[in-house]
């Protein structure tokens, strides 16, 4: 099994919160239209809830089916999890997140088992502290032999 491609999206230093959210929505929408399943790993519950709100409200003409699984209600069936292409979570719990093809990592941590995905997406935020952990992620993936792509995002 080959290692996944890791795509770093380097957001311009002038990128404000609205522009960053807009780019994030467009990228999730693009992944969805390619019919790939995705887990969006968020740093904390507030970030996941904010992203959930963005996905519900961003464009009236778009619908991006997604679910928050942190932790899922007891009534949430495995079928619902399996059939929902976009899953928002604060933990990388594979039991609760059946085989996702893409991991969008919005956390400070490197995924615990990155080789299980076809693609990993990392954002390099314009914030100074975020750039530091993005550099550590880059070094890790490079040392492990992952194929790395860099995309500069200008606004």
C-alpha positions as CSV (number, residue, x, y, z in Angstrom):
1,X,0.0,0.0,0.0
2,X,1.5,3.3,-1.0
3,X,1.6,6.3,1.3
4,X,-1.0,9.0,0.8
5,X,-0.3,12.4,-0.7
6,X,-0.1,15.2,1.8
7,X,-1.3,18.6,0.5
8,X,-0.3,21.7,2.4
9,X,-2.4,24.7,1.7
10,X,-0.4,27.8,2.7
11,X,-2.7,30.6,3.4
12,X,-1.5,34.1,2.6
13,X,-0.5,36.3,5.6
14,X,-3.2,38.8,4.6
15,X,-5.9,36.1,4.7
16,X,-8.6,37.2,7.2
17,X,-11.0,34.8,9.0
18,X,-13.8,35.2,6.4
19,X,-11.4,34.5,3.5
20,X,-10.0,31.4,5.3
21,X,-13.5,30.1,6.0
22,X,-14.4,30.7,2.4
23,X,-11.4,28.8,1.1
24,X,-12.1,25.9,3.6
25,X,-15.7,25.7,2.4
26,X,-14.7,25.6,-1.2
27,X,-12.2,22.9,-0.6
28,X,-14.6,20.7,1.3
29,X,-17.2,21.3,-1.5
30,X,-14.6,20.3,-4.1
31,X,-13.7,17.1,-2.3
32,X,-17.5,16.3,-1.9
33,X,-18.1,16.8,-5.6
34,X,-15.3,14.4,-6.4
35,X,-17.4,11.9,-4.4
36,X,-14.7,11.3,-1.8
37,X,-15.4,10.7,1.9
38,X,-13.7,13.1,4.3
39,X,-13.1,13.4,8.0
40,X,-12.4,16.9,9.1
41,X,-10.4,16.7,12.3
42,X,-10.9,19.9,14.4
43,X,-8.8,21.1,17.3
44,X,-11.8,21.6,19.7
45,X,-15.6,21.5,19.9
46,X,-16.0,25.2,19.1
47,X,-14.0,24.9,15.9
48,X,-16.1,21.9,14.8
49,X,-19.4,23.7,15.7
50,X,-18.2,26.8,13.8
51,X,-17.4,24.7,10.7
52,X,-20.7,22.9,11.1
53,X,-22.5,26.3,11.0
54,X,-20.4,27.4,8.0
55,X,-21.4,24.2,6.0
56,X,-25.1,24.8,6.8
57,X,-25.1,28.5,6.0
58,X,-22.4,29.3,3.6
59,X,-24.2,29.2,0.2
60,X,-27.9,28.9,-0.1
61,X,-27.5,27.2,-3.4
62,X,-25.2,24.5,-2.0
63,X,-25.9,21.5,0.2
64,X,-22.9,19.7,1.7
65,X,-24.1,16.6,3.7
66,X,-22.1,16.3,6.9
67,X,-22.4,15.1,10.4
68,X,-20.6,16.0,13.7
69,X,-19.4,12.9,15.6
70,X,-18.0,14.2,18.8
71,X,-19.1,11.9,20.4
72,X,-22.1,10.7,18.4
73,X,-25.5,10.3,20.1
74,X,-26.2,6.7,21.0
75,X,-29.0,6.7,18.5
76,X,-26.7,7.4,15.6
77,X,-26.4,4.3,13.5
78,X,-23.3,3.0,11.7
79,X,-25.3,3.3,8.5
80,X,-25.7,7.0,9.0
81,X,-22.0,7.4,9.7
82,X,-21.1,5.3,6.6
83,X,-23.5,7.1,4.3
84,X,-22.5,10.6,5.3
85,X,-19.6,11.7,3.2
86,X,-18.3,14.5,5.4
87,X,-17.7,13.9,9.1
88,X,-16.6,16.6,11.6
89,X,-14.8,15.4,14.7
90,X,-12.4,16.4,17.4
91,X,-10.9,12.9,17.7
92,X,-9.5,10.6,15.1
93,X,-11.7,7.7,16.1
94,X,-11.8,5.3,13.2
95,X,-14.4,3.1,14.8
96,X,-16.8,6.1,14.6
97,X,-15.5,7.3,11.3
98,X,-15.6,4.4,8.8
99,X,-13.0,4.5,6.1
100,X,-12.6,8.1,5.0
101,X,-10.6,8.7,1.9
102,X,-9.4,12.2,2.8
103,X,-8.4,13.6,6.2
104,X,-8.5,17.4,6.5
105,X,-6.4,18.1,9.5
106,X,-7.2,21.4,11.3
107,X,-5.4,20.4,14.5
108,X,-1.9,20.8,16.0
109,X,-1.4,17.1,15.9
110,X,-0.2,14.7,13.3
111,X,-2.9,12.0,12.5
112,X,-2.3,8.8,14.5
113,X,-2.4,6.6,11.5
114,X,-1.9,8.8,8.4
115,X,-1.2,5.9,6.0
116,X,-4.8,4.8,6.1
117,X,-6.0,7.8,4.1
118,X,-5.6,8.4,0.3
119,X,-4.9,12.0,0.9
120,X,-4.2,14.3,3.9
121,X,-4.9,18.0,3.7
122,X,-3.0,20.3,6.0
123,X,-3.7,24.1,6.3
124,X,-0.9,26.5,7.1
125,X,-2.6,29.3,8.9
126,X,-1.2,32.9,8.7
127,X,-0.9,32.8,12.5
128,X,2.6,32.5,13.8
129,X,2.1,29.6,16.3
130,X,0.2,27.6,13.6
131,X,3.1,27.9,11.2
132,X,5.3,26.3,13.8
133,X,3.3,23.2,14.1
134,X,2.7,23.1,10.3
135,X,6.5,23.0,10.0
136,X,6.7,20.1,12.4
137,X,4.0,18.3,10.4
138,X,5.9,18.9,7.1
139,X,9.1,17.5,8.6
140,X,7.3,14.4,9.9
141,X,5.6,13.6,6.6
142,X,8.9,14.3,4.7
143,X,10.9,12.0,7.0
144,X,8.3,9.2,6.6
145,X,8.5,9.4,2.8
146,X,5.0,10.8,2.1
147,X,4.5,12.6,-1.3
148,X,4.1,16.3,-0.4
149,X,2.4,19.0,-2.4
150,X,2.4,22.7,-1.6
151,X,-0.3,25.1,-2.7
152,X,0.0,28.8,-2.0
153,X,-3.4,30.5,-1.5
154,X,-3.5,34.2,-2.2
155,X,-6.4,36.5,-1.7
